Amino acid sequence: MDLELRDRCYLITGGTDGLGLALAKRLVGEGARVAVCGRDGARLARAQELLGGEALCFEADVTSEGELDEFIDATLTRFGRLDGAVNNAGRSAGTPVASSNDETWREDYELKVISALHVARRVLPALEDTEGAIVNVLAIMARTPHANSTPTTASRAAGLALTKALANEVGPRGIRVNAILIGLIESGQWVRAAKDANVELDEFYAKMAQGSNIPLGRIGRAEEFADLATFLLSPRASYLTGIGVSIDGGLSPVI
């Protein structure tokens, strides 16, 4: 299937590692141009090498409004258009509500909700010109939070509500807004966790899958996430908006 992505342009926050980088590589492979941002210089350099000279790899902290604006402006200047934006920046943060503190909640909400909101507001005019799309990367626990999973699950639930509300607002302008709810999928944070635990990555993933009772019996691959996200960003998904698609190997208890 031709996804009709050649020469289209996409912006990805948190795109220098893990899921974001896998998506950027898939988009480039389909003939698209990409801009990614991140905070780590070494990861930015590696992403630039993997994505090629046409890609824009920009150092920015998405919790800084000024740096985020600079990234978006640089993307529009470089490419002259925008066909899609992916809000992928985030990290896991799970503690008991009773022992959590307000600052941790504020930081998590700033990282996962306010940054996505800011990106959306800034890119809407450009996306209207191209009838483009926004994809918000969330987690299956946005729908089914368990104990000790906040503030992440609360922020992700807010992201799901934002996705639906914004889809309803901008649909008449030809812009689509969807969410991907991930389960246990390969990512940079798990690579670092395995390294910290001094465990081989394959063994680490196997134990995660076994302990989580995933029906498909394994951790998801970053490339599988990238395939789904690429489709949702493409014109081939032109009648899909306001939905949250789970990619979790069957792990979520809800449909």
N, C-alpha and C positions, 0 to 999 in steps of 0.2 A: 504494500500500500504506500503510495506517495503521500506524505503528510503535508506537502506543499509549504515547506519551511525555508526553501532556498532564498537567501538574501533577506529573510526576516530577522528582526533584532529583539533580543531578550535580555532582561536584567534579572539578576539573582542575588539576593542578600545571603550571606553565609555560604558563598559559592566556591570557596577555595579548598574545601575538604569534604569528605564523606558524600552525603546525598546531593548536596549542592554542586559539587564538582562532577559527580557522575552525571547529573542532569546537563551541566554545561557541556561536557564531552559528547553526550548524545545529541544535543542541539547542533553543535559544530559538525558532527558527523552527518547530520541531515542537511547541511549546507547553510545553517543559520549563523548569525553573528551574535556574540554574547558579551555581556559585561557582568563581572562578579566583584563582590567586595568581601573583605575580611580584615581582621586586625593583626594577624601574624605575618610578619615579613617573609619568613621562610616558606610558609604555605602559599603566599601570593606569588613568590618566585617560581615555585613548583607548578602552580596552576598556569602561570604564563607559559611555561615551557610545554606543558601538556596541551594547552588550548591553542597555541600558536600566536603569531604576532598580531593578527587581526583582533584578537580578544582584548578587552579592557579589563585589567586586573587592578583594582583600586583599593587602597588602604582606607578603611572607614569603620568606625564604630557606630552601629545602627542606633544606639541609645543617645548619640549626639546628633541633634537636629541639624546642626551646621555641617557636619561631616556627611550625613546622609544626603543633604541637599547637594553638596559638592559632587557626590557620586552620581546622583541622578542627572545633574546638569552636565557632567562630563560624558555620561552615556549618550544623552541627547545630542550633544555637540559632536561626538565621535561618529554616531550613526545617522543622525538626522531624522530618525524615526524610532518608534518603539511599538512592538507587536505584542509584548507580554512582559509581566513582572511576576516574580516568584518571591514570596516572603518566606524564607527558609531559616533565617537566623534564630538560634535558640539553644538552650541546653536544658538538661533534666534537673529539676529541683523538687525533691519530695521530702517533706517532714511532717510530723504530727501537727495538727492545727494548734493544739494546746501549748506546744513548746516552740512554735514558730514566732518570728518577730515581724513587725510591720515593715521594716526596711527590706527584708527579703522578699516580701510580697510586692512592694513597690518596684524593686529592681526587676523582678520577674515580669510584672505587668508592662513595664517600660520596654523590656527586651522583646517580648512576644506579641504584645497588643498595640502599644502606642507606635512602635516602629512600623508595624504593618499598616496601621491607619495612616501614618505620615506618608509612606510610600504610595499608598493608594490615592490619597488626595493629590499628590504631586504628579502622578503619571496619567491620571484620567484624561486630561486634554489630549495627550499624545495617543493614548489608546483609542480615543473616540475617532481620531483621524484614520486609524487602521482597522477599526472594529476588532481590537485586541482583547487580551484576556489577563486576568489575575489568578494566580494559584497561591493559596495559603497552605503551608505545610504545618499540619497539626498532629494530633496523636489520638489513637482509638480511645484513650482514657478521657478524652473530652466528653464522650458519651457515657462512659462507665467508670467513673473514678472510684478507686478503692482507698482503703485507709492509708494514711501516710503518703499521699500522692500530691498534696498541695504544696506550693502554689501552682505547680505546673498544670495540673488538671483544671484548675479554675481559670488560668490564663488561656488554656487551649479551648475550653468551653466558650470563653468570651470571643475567641477567634472564630469559632464556628458560628456564633450569632452574628458577628461582624460580616462573615462571608455571605450569609443569607440576606441580611439587611441591605448590604451594598449591592448584591446581585439584583435585588428588587428595584433599587434606586437607579442603577445605571444600565439595566437591560434595555430601556427605551433608547439609549444612546448607542446601542450596538456592542456594548462591552459585556463580556462574560466574567463571572467570578465564581470560582469553585475552590474546594478544599480537598486535600489528601490527608487522610488520617492513618498514620503509620503505626504498625505494631513493632515487633522486634526485627530490625533491619540493620544490616551492616552499616557502620558509620564510624567517623573519626573518634567519637567519644568512647566507643567500645574497643577500638584499637588501643587507645591510651589506657583504658581500664585493664585490658589484658596485659599490657606492658607493666603497669604498676603492680599487678598481681603476679608478675613473672610466670605467666602461663602462655603457652603457644596459642595463637589466635584461633586456629581451627578447633582446638580443644575448648577454648573459652566459649566460642559460639555453640559448640555441641552441647555443653553443659547448660547454657542459657536455654536452648531449645528444649532439652530434656526436662528441665525444671519448670518450664512454662506450659507444657502440654499443648503445644501448637499442633493442630490437626494435621498439617502437612509435614510435621516432624523436623523442621529446620528453620534457621534464621533466614529472613528474606535477603536477597542480594540488592545492593545499591542500584545495579543496572535495571532491576525489575521496577524499582521506584521511578527511575529515570524514564523508562518506557511509558509508564502511566502518565507522568507529568508532561512528557513531550506530547502525547496525544491530547491531553486536556488543553495545552497551549495552542494546538494546531487548528487550522480551519476545519479539519475533519471532525472536530467536536463542537461544531457551530450551533448545535441545538441543546447543548448541555450548559446549564448555569444554575447557581444556587444549590449545588449538591455537595455532599461530603462523601468521598469514595474511600473506603477502608482498604488498605493493603497490608494484610496481617497473617496470611496463611491460615485464616479461619479462626484466629485467636479470640476475636471479640465475641462476647456472648449475645450481641444484638445484631440484627440485620442492618 
